[in-house]
Amino acid sequence: MLTAAEVSALVLSIKAASLSLLLILAPGLLIGWILAKFSFPGKSLLDTVVMLPMVLPPVVSGFFLLVLLSKRGLIGGLLHRLFGLEIVFSWMAVVLAISVLSFPLLVRGIVTAIETVDPQLENAARTLGASPLKVFFTVTLPLSYRGIIGGAILGFSRSLGEFGATMMVAGNIPGKTQTLPLAIYNFVQVGQDLSAYRLVFLSTLIAFATLWIAERMYIKR
Amino acid sequence: MLKLSFRKRLGSFLLEIDHTVTEKVTAFLGPSGSGKSTLLNCISGILNPDDGELLFSGQTLYSAPQKKCLPPEKRQFGYVFQEGHLFPHLTVQQNISYGRPRRPNGNTQIDMGTIIDILEIGELLARYPNQLSGGQRQRVAIARALGMAPRLLLMDEPLTSLDTGLKNRILPYLHHIKEAFDIPLLYVTHSISEVMALADEAFLLSEGRITARGEPHQLLASPSALPVAQMAGVENILSLPVVVASEARGVTELALGEQRLMVSYTETEPGSTVPIAIRARDIIVALDQDLRMSARNILRGTIRQIAVQAGRVMLSVDIEGHLLSVEVTSDAREQLGLAEGTVCYFIIKASAINLLWEA
């Protein structure tokens, strides 16, 4: 069976990924909607900034986060002064790292899903007296939720697998910031092959299941 | 009532309108690409004009000088789209209630039950749009637009996507709506018969501009309607009064001055006018009247003008004050010695006369 260290890595990973999804879903919907529906100056800049973590080396993203979140950083300093929070090397750093890294996947899924909705249906709703916000919640969202869930699942699996950025900004502290991939790396380093195998198997199983569900979401329309 | 004075450019296409709509039912007639949908989209607020202004009963919908633009949801204009555009995730009941105002907005005569009755969609309320036939879908789309108690009803070729049989079944519903509700109706179409059937006033739209306007029967019988008539492949459009409608004989007799024109029976009241269309090449010219033949319509008239264009000989013929176009071959013209001023007989099979209006 799983050892205590393995269980804690698994639990932390799932908790952090779930929390991250809760954190980024609303902003993801907002930015996805803006990117799908509006054209404005600076749109491609916004698109590029949001998508950047998808192509940057995760370690580089992690480095940026470290600079921003440290006690002397722009955001970290503010949070420290206001709430006495220390983000770096805490579970919060794990959540933030995987949020930034999975955000592009989520937004991509949402943009694609929203773009599949016939704009004429949204126009029809407008003529029937619905404000743009009401149109979003009564027409756009119900007609695109499958794609949105698919995007959320992909983002969630990306979160579970995040390694480089988490390592940079949260460290690799067993029982505190050691997620599933970090634990696997550790077990291999110290020669605990059996533990590594068990976690690799679990990771593969989770990845397979989530991807399979996401695919079904996209296909079944 | 509705003042349209604006310009809208879409690519190389320019829509330029400067007219006021005053009648209860107004039709914009034009071929596809003439700007009909762009016009409706500008009125509904889905598109914004580039310049000019739009006023409805004194209220500014759009004004370039005042930099004012009322969003579509604030205009309260019902819009029936060509393809219906029903919400696929909602039932018929939910679709037709979507635009229902939370508080009555003055148009209290519009009762949901009445709408459902008139459009006969009571049986369909629990269904989803993909479980409806084309005609049912269009009726639900009309009900949805009426359900919002609109101040103006816009219709974009509401019958075009339907086949002829269905068209003739939906048209009476539109008649009922016209009579039952006090809502001005503005619709665009490329079908002459739809205009004839419903409109109090018609506008001819061609390449983004209004080329003529008037009462439909007069407008379509006037030379300005020629482009539209030709678009429909019909050169002669006449509005004639009914003398006798006999179901037993299967004919309706129309008066062309002192002469009579027989068409297939249609249920009409004597005295009412019926619009008909005849193609120029469906009229036969004869010099004698006493031929023995089956065609019932032999009309006497005078050739006023002969024009030759692209190998076709077109005669402009005066029959009791009505001008008709008749097409003959140049052989026939020579052999019969047709000239301006020649009096001849024009033979038309009853089946070659199309009624533009089906009761």
Interface residues (C-beta under 8 A of the other chain):
Chain A: D118 Q120 L121 N123 A124 A125 R126 T127 L128 G129 A130 S131 T138 V139 P142 L143
Chain B: S44 G45 I46 P71 P72 E73 R75 Q76 F77 G78 Y79 F81 E83 H85 F87 P88 H89 Y98 G99 P101 R144 A145 M148
